[in-house]
């Protein structure tokens, strides 16, 4: 939060009605604020108010000190009193808006920023803060307009470019976001969050190499940045660098051991390098932390099936289906594991459900056809081979030629 103390002092110097003692207490409060002795400042501002209760400026100063101590409700009360005594007090509206935003009263904050801008339309920070509150309410287009105005008034403000980039990214304008993040970095090259966010937008555009470079820079600037490790790991996995991804996910877990998504993704990368035992352990941890994660059950089932633990796989696919009944891949893979256990009737039921959910999947038709052949249902099986062949499955076409003469 920013307050122009010089504005307060100017008001005092031109206000001859303030008593000398009240002015001294007020000026002592200003000096303490500048030394970040906010509690001492509050004491002095309170004394000034006692001696001159009709002067808005000490209320304003005390509100600032309270806000600095995160007593936002107390700050709002003081800013409100200052506004009652001086209804055109632009900075009181601005700072009251800031305190309301800190309490997540974004609509109230916007109303105060509106008034501050009406009274003093050249306060760039009022546009900046109003943009932040609009973004918090998911009005990203409105936020972008405010950030743009803040930039017009103060072109060297990296926060305005950073925040405008964030709102552009929220609207899927990742190229525009990258341009803003790049400008923010040019103005403030040591801010890790901007590199992190630019990395996110690059990853969204599938520029994973560029994303990795930005996440790496964010980590250099902030070595305990778990989400930068996590997202870098995700981009490495997208480039099939699963060992590098595992290293990053592991580092992210050190800082954030209760995040199920990190365990899940590390498990996925372990499975990709055929470490199914390690993958199962990670999927199990993800499930422990988030028992309603259908994907964790599904992929743990895949790893169990790869280890020929078909009954364990079926149990996991079943749980995934309980959590997400319209999960075609879980139905399909459960059918595959039932096939491996020679439960062809059960497999046909699962392949049928998979087809219902995903009717353009040739594998489900092909494998259902194989199961039907095992049960002596040649005609029906051949119809499945035909459908799979129509969908482009060459194995099904070959099976049709071999078995359906």
TORVOSE-46877 format. One record per residue (C-alpha): residue number from 1; residue in three letters; z, y, x. Coordinates in steps of 0.1 Angstrom, whole numbers, padded with zeros to 4 digits. Layout:
    n  res     pz     py     px
  NUM  ALA      Z      Y      X
...
This chain:
    n  res     pz     py     px
    1  UNK   0000   0000   0000
    2  UNK  -0009   0034   0013
    3  UNK   0008   0067   0005
    4  UNK   0000   0101   0020
    5  UNK   0033   0113   0032
    6  UNK   0016   0145   0043
    7  UNK   0008   0152   0007
    8  UNK   0044   0150  -0002
    9  UNK   0054   0174   0026
   10  UNK   0028   0199   0016
   11  UNK   0042   0199  -0020
   12  UNK   0077   0206  -0006
   13  UNK   0065   0235   0015
   14  UNK   0048   0252  -0014
   15  UNK   0076   0246  -0038
   16  UNK   0101   0274  -0033
   17  UNK   0123   0263  -0061
   18  UNK   0137   0233  -0042
   19  UNK   0171   0239  -0029
   20  UNK   0176   0237   0009
   21  UNK   0200   0207   0007
   22  UNK   0177   0187  -0016
   23  UNK   0148   0195   0007
   24  UNK   0168   0183   0037
   25  UNK   0176   0150   0020
   26  UNK   0140   0146   0010
   27  UNK   0127   0153   0045
   28  UNK   0153   0129   0060
   29  UNK   0139   0103   0035
   30  UNK   0103   0110   0047
   31  UNK   0114   0106   0084
   32  UNK   0131   0072   0075
   33  UNK   0101   0060   0057
   34  UNK   0080   0067   0089
   35  UNK   0106   0046   0108
   36  UNK   0103   0019   0081
   37  UNK   0140   0024   0073
   38  UNK   0133   0020   0036
   39  UNK   0168   0014   0024
   40  UNK   0180   0045   0042
   41  UNK   0151   0065   0028
   42  UNK   0161   0054  -0008
   43  UNK   0196   0067  -0002
   44  UNK   0183   0100   0009
   45  UNK   0157   0103  -0019
   46  UNK   0184   0095  -0044
   47  UNK   0206   0123  -0030
   48  UNK   0177   0147  -0033
   49  UNK   0172   0136  -0069
   50  UNK   0208   0141  -0077
   51  UNK   0206   0177  -0064
   52  UNK   0172   0185  -0079
   53  UNK   0165   0160  -0108
   54  UNK   0134   0179  -0121
   55  UNK   0114   0176  -0089
   56  UNK   0089   0147  -0091
   57  UNK   0083   0143  -0053
   58  UNK   0116   0125  -0044
   59  UNK   0110   0101  -0073
   60  UNK   0075   0094  -0058
   61  UNK   0089   0089  -0023
   62  UNK   0117   0066  -0036
   63  UNK   0091   0046  -0055
   64  UNK   0071   0042  -0023
   65  UNK   0102   0030  -0004
   66  UNK   0111   0005  -0032
   67  UNK   0076  -0008  -0032
   68  UNK   0078  -0013   0005
   69  UNK   0109  -0035  -0001
   70  UNK   0089  -0054  -0029
   71  UNK   0111  -0039  -0056
   72  UNK   0080  -0033  -0077
   73  UNK   0098  -0028  -0110
   74  UNK   0121  -0002  -0095
   75  UNK   0091   0014  -0079
   76  UNK   0072   0016  -0112
   77  UNK   0102   0032  -0128
   78  UNK   0103   0059  -0101
   79  UNK   0065   0065  -0102
   80  UNK   0068   0068  -0140
   81  UNK   0095   0094  -0138
   82  UNK   0074   0114  -0112
   83  UNK   0044   0113  -0137
   84  UNK   0066   0125  -0165
   85  UNK   0076   0155  -0144
   86  UNK   0041   0160  -0131
   87  UNK   0014   0145  -0154
   88  UNK  -0014   0153  -0130
   89  UNK   0002   0135  -0100
   90  UNK  -0028   0114  -0089
   91  UNK  -0010   0095  -0061
   92  UNK   0018   0086  -0085
   93  UNK  -0007   0069  -0108
   94  UNK  -0024   0053  -0078
   95  UNK   0008   0038  -0064
   96  UNK   0022   0028  -0098
   97  UNK  -0011   0009  -0102
   98  UNK  -0005  -0008  -0069
   99  UNK   0030  -0019  -0079
  100  UNK   0017  -0032  -0112
  101  UNK  -0010  -0052  -0094
  102  UNK   0017  -0067  -0072
  103  UNK   0034  -0080  -0104
  104  UNK   0000  -0093  -0115
  105  UNK  -0002  -0068  -0143
  106  UNK  -0039  -0062  -0134
  107  UNK  -0048  -0045  -0167
  108  UNK  -0020  -0021  -0164
  109  UNK  -0029  -0015  -0127
  110  UNK  -0065  -0007  -0137
  111  UNK  -0054   0018  -0163
  112  UNK  -0034   0036  -0136
  113  UNK  -0062   0035  -0111
  114  UNK  -0085   0049  -0138
  115  UNK  -0062   0079  -0143
  116  UNK  -0058   0084  -0105
  117  UNK  -0096   0085  -0101
  118  UNK  -0099   0109  -0131
  119  UNK  -0075   0133  -0114
  120  UNK  -0088   0128  -0079
  121  UNK  -0121   0111  -0077
  122  UNK  -0123   0111  -0039
  123  UNK  -0095   0085  -0034
  124  UNK  -0114   0057  -0019
  125  UNK  -0084   0034  -0020
  126  UNK  -0081   0038  -0057
  127  UNK  -0116   0024  -0061
  128  UNK  -0108  -0003  -0036
  129  UNK  -0076  -0014  -0054
  130  UNK  -0092  -0011  -0089
  131  UNK  -0119  -0034  -0076
  132  UNK  -0093  -0059  -0064
  133  UNK  -0076  -0059  -0099
  134  UNK  -0110  -0063  -0116
  135  UNK  -0117  -0093  -0093
  136  UNK  -0083  -0108  -0102
  137  UNK  -0094  -0106  -0138
  138  UNK  -0128  -0123  -0129
  139  UNK  -0147  -0091  -0135
  140  UNK  -0166  -0094  -0103
  141  UNK  -0195  -0072  -0113
  142  UNK  -0171  -0044  -0121
  143  UNK  -0153  -0051  -0088
  144  UNK  -0185  -0049  -0068
  145  UNK  -0192  -0015  -0084
  146  UNK  -0158  -0002  -0074
  147  UNK  -0160  -0016  -0038
  148  UNK  -0194   0000  -0035
  149  UNK  -0179   0034  -0045
  150  UNK  -0151   0029  -0021
  151  UNK  -0177   0023   0007
  152  UNK  -0196   0054  -0003
  153  UNK  -0164   0074   0001
  154  UNK  -0153   0056   0033
  155  UNK  -0181   0037   0050
  156  UNK  -0160   0024   0078
  157  UNK  -0135   0005   0056
  158  UNK  -0138  -0032   0065
  159  UNK  -0116  -0043   0036
  160  UNK  -0141  -0029   0011
  161  UNK  -0169  -0048   0027
  162  UNK  -0148  -0080   0029
  163  UNK  -0137  -0077  -0008
  164  UNK  -0172  -0069  -0020
  165  UNK  -0184  -0100  -0001
  166  UNK  -0158  -0121  -0019
  167  UNK  -0169  -0109  -0053
  168  UNK  -0206  -0115  -0045
  169  UNK  -0197  -0150  -0034
  170  UNK  -0179  -0155  -0067
  171  UNK  -0212  -0146  -0084
  172  UNK  -0231  -0171  -0061
  173  UNK  -0248  -0143  -0043
  174  UNK  -0240  -0159  -0009
  175  UNK  -0267  -0140   0010
  176  UNK  -0253  -0107  -0002
  177  UNK  -0218  -0119   0006
  178  UNK  -0228  -0129   0041
  179  UNK  -0242  -0094   0047
  180  UNK  -0210  -0078   0036
  181  UNK  -0188  -0101   0056
  182  UNK  -0210  -0094   0087
  183  UNK  -0205  -0057   0082
  184  UNK  -0167  -0062   0078
  185  UNK  -0167  -0082   0110
  186  UNK  -0186  -0055   0128
  187  UNK  -0159  -0030   0117
  188  UNK  -0130  -0053   0123
  189  UNK  -0139  -0082   0146
  190  UNK  -0104  -0097   0148
  191  UNK  -0099  -0106   0112
  192  UNK  -0099  -0144   0107
  193  UNK  -0102  -0144   0069
  194  UNK  -0136  -0127   0070
  195  UNK  -0150  -0153   0094
  196  UNK  -0136  -0180   0071
  197  UNK  -0151  -0165   0040
  198  UNK  -0185  -0160   0057
  199  UNK  -0183  -0196   0068
  200  UNK  -0178  -0206   0032
  201  UNK  -0209  -0187   0021
  202  UNK  -0229  -0202   0049
  203  UNK  -0217  -0237   0039
  204  UNK  -0227  -0229   0002
  205  UNK  -0262  -0222   0015
  206  UNK  -0261  -0255   0035
  207  UNK  -0260  -0237   0068
  208  UNK  -0233  -0260   0081
  209  UNK  -0239  -0252   0118
  210  UNK  -0234  -0215   0110
  211  UNK  -0204  -0223   0089
  212  UNK  -0189  -0244   0117
  213  UNK  -0193  -0214   0141
  214  UNK  -0175  -0191   0117
  215  UNK  -0147  -0215   0111
  216  UNK  -0143  -0220   0148
  217  UNK  -0140  -0183   0153
  218  UNK  -0114  -0181   0125
  219  UNK  -0094  -0208   0142
  220  UNK  -0096  -0190   0176
  221  UNK  -0082  -0159   0159
  222  UNK  -0056  -0179   0139
  223  UNK  -0049  -0213   0154
  224  UNK  -0026  -0223   0125
  225  UNK  -0053  -0219   0098
  226  UNK  -0053  -0252   0079
  227  UNK  -0081  -0244   0055
  228  UNK  -0104  -0234   0084
  229  UNK  -0098  -0268   0100
  230  UNK  -0104  -0285   0066
  231  UNK  -0136  -0266   0058
  232  UNK  -0149  -0271   0093
  233  UNK  -0142  -0308   0089
  234  UNK  -0161  -0308   0056
  235  UNK  -0192  -0291   0073
  236  UNK  -0190  -0316   0101
  237  UNK  -0190  -0344   0077
  238  UNK  -0220  -0329   0059
  239  UNK  -0238  -0331   0093
  240  UNK  -0227  -0367   0097
  241  UNK  -0203  -0358   0125
  242  UNK  -0176  -0379   0109
  243  UNK  -0155  -0383   0141
  244  UNK  -0154  -0345   0145
  245  UNK  -0146  -0342   0108
  246  UNK  -0117  -0367   0112
  247  UNK  -0103  -0346   0140
  248  UNK  -0104  -0315   0119
  249  UNK  -0090  -0331   0088
  250  UNK  -0061  -0345   0110
  251  UNK  -0053  -0311   0123
  252  UNK  -0054  -0297   0087
  253  UNK  -0029  -0324   0077
  254  UNK  -0005  -0313   0104
  255  UNK  -0003  -0279   0088
  256  UNK  -0006  -0290   0052
  257  UNK   0007  -0326   0048
  258  UNK   0009  -0324   0010
  259  UNK  -0027  -0317   0002
  260  UNK  -0044  -0347  -0013
  261  UNK  -0079  -0334  -0008
  262  UNK  -0076  -0335   0030
  263  UNK  -0065  -0371   0030
  264  UNK  -0093  -0380   0006
  265  UNK  -0120  -0364   0028
  266  UNK  -0106  -0379   0059
  267  UNK  -0107  -0413   0042
  268  UNK  -0143  -0407   0033
  269  UNK  -0152  -0399   0069
  270  UNK  -0133  -0429   0081
  271  UNK  -0152  -0451   0057
  272  UNK  -0185  -0436   0069
  273  UNK  -0177  -0449   0104
  274  UNK  -0167  -0483   0090
  275  UNK  -0130  -0478   0095
  276  UNK  -0122  -0491   0060
  277  UNK  -0086  -0499   0068
  278  UNK  -0080  -0463   0078
  279  UNK  -0099  -0451   0048
  280  UNK  -0078  -0472   0024
  281  UNK  -0047  -0457   0040
  282  UNK  -0059  -0422   0034
  283  UNK  -0071  -0428  -0001
  284  UNK  -0037  -0444  -0009
  285  UNK  -0020  -0412   0004
  286  UNK  -0043  -0390  -0016
  287  UNK  -0034  -0411  -0047
  288  UNK   0003  -0409  -0039
  289  UNK   0000  -0371  -0038
  290  UNK  -0024  -0369  -0068
  291  UNK  -0022  -0400  -0090
  292  UNK  -0049  -0387  -0114
  293  UNK  -0076  -0385  -0088
  294  UNK  -0103  -0408  -0102
  295  UNK  -0125  -0404  -0070
  296  UNK  -0097  -0416  -0047
  297  UNK  -0094  -0448  -0067
  298  UNK  -0132  -0452  -0068
  299  UNK  -0137  -0448  -0031
  300  UNK  -0107  -0469  -0022
  301  UNK  -0124  -0496  -0043
  302  UNK  -0156  -0491  -0023
  303  UNK  -0137  -0497   0009
  304  UNK  -0119  -0527  -0005
  305  UNK  -0152  -0542  -0016
  306  UNK  -0166  -0536   0019
  307  UNK  -0137  -0557   0032
  308  UNK  -0145  -0583   0006
  309  UNK  -0113  -0577  -0013
  310  UNK  -0132  -0578  -0046
  311  UNK  -0102  -0582  -0068
  312  UNK  -0085  -0552  -0052
  313  UNK  -0118  -0533  -0056
  314  UNK  -0120  -0542  -0093
  315  UNK  -0084  -0530  -0099
  316  UNK  -0093  -0496  -0083
  317  UNK  -0125  -0492  -0102
  318  UNK  -0107  -0501  -0134
  319  UNK  -0081  -0473  -0127
  320  UNK  -0109  -0449  -0119
  321  UNK  -0125  -0457  -0153
  322  UNK  -0092  -0453  -0171
  323  UNK  -0089  -0418  -0156
  324  UNK  -0126  -0410  -0161
  325  UNK  -0143  -0433  -0187
  326  UNK  -0177  -0417  -0182
  327  UNK  -0178  -0426  -0145
  328  UNK  -0211  -0445  -0142
  329  UNK  -0207  -0455  -0105
  330  UNK  -0173  -0470  -0112
  331  UNK  -0187  -0491  -0139
  332  UNK  -0217  -0501  -0117
  333  UNK  -0195  -0510  -0087
  334  UNK  -0170  -0529  -0108
  335  UNK  -0200  -0549  -0120
  336  UNK  -0211  -0555  -0084
  337  UNK  -0176  -0568  -0075
  338  UNK  -0175  -0590  -0106
  339  UNK  -0209  -0604  -0095
  340  UNK  -0195  -0612  -0061
  341  UNK  -0167  -0631  -0079
  342  UNK  -0194  -0649  -0100
  343  UNK  -0180  -0633  -0132
  344  UNK  -0216  -0626  -0145
  345  UNK  -0206  -0620  -0181
  346  UNK  -0181  -0593  -0170
  347  UNK  -0206  -0579  -0146
  348  UNK  -0233  -0576  -0173
  349  UNK  -0209  -0557  -0195
  350  UNK  -0202  -0532  -0166
  351  UNK  -0239  -0528  -0157
  352  UNK  -0246  -0522  -0194
  353  UNK  -0221  -0494  -0195
  354  UNK  -0234  -0479  -0163
  355  UNK  -0269  -0479  -0179
  356  UNK  -0256  -0462  -0210
  357  UNK  -0240  -0435  -0189
  358  UNK  -0269  -0432  -0164
  359  UNK  -0301  -0447  -0180
  360  UNK  -0323  -0437  -0150
  361  UNK  -0305  -0459  -0125
  362  UNK  -0328  -0488  -0114
  363  UNK  -0301  -0506  -0096
  364  UNK  -0280  -0512  -0127
  365  UNK  -0310  -0527  -0145
  366  UNK  -0320  -0548  -0115
  367  UNK  -0285  -0562  -0110
  368  UNK  -0280  -0568  -0147
  369  UNK  -0312  -0588  -0146
  370  UNK  -0300  -0609  -0117
  371  UNK  -0268  -0617  -0136
  372  UNK  -0287  -0626  -0167
  373  UNK  -0308  -0650  -0147
  374  UNK  -0276  -0666  -0134
  375  UNK  -0266  -0672  -0170
  376  UNK  -0300  -0686  -0180
  377  UNK  -0311  -0655  -0199
  378  UNK  -0345  -0653  -0183
  379  UNK  -0364  -0633  -0209
  380  UNK  -0337  -0606  -0211
  381  UNK  -0333  -0606  -0174
  382  UNK  -0371  -0601  -0169
  383  UNK  -0370  -0571  -0192
  384  UNK  -0344  -0556  -0170
  385  UNK  -0365  -0563  -0139
  386  UNK  -0394  -0546  -0156
  387  UNK  -0373  -0515  -0165
  388  UNK  -0360  -0513  -0129
  389  UNK  -0395  -0516  -0115
  390  UNK  -0407  -0488  -0138
  391  UNK  -0379  -0467  -0123
  392  UNK  -0392  -0474  -0088
  393  UNK  -0372  -0503  -0076
  394  UNK  -0394  -0525  -0054
  395  UNK  -0370  -0554  -0052
  396  UNK  -0370  -0555  -0090
  397  UNK  -0408  -0556  -0089
  398  UNK  -0407  -0585  -0065
  399  UNK  -0381  -0603  -0086
  400  UNK  -0403  -0599  -0116
  401  UNK  -0432  -0615  -0098
  402  UNK  -0411  -0644  -0086
  403  UNK  -0390  -0652  -0117
  404  UNK  -0410  -0639  -0147
  405  UNK  -0443  -0658  -0145
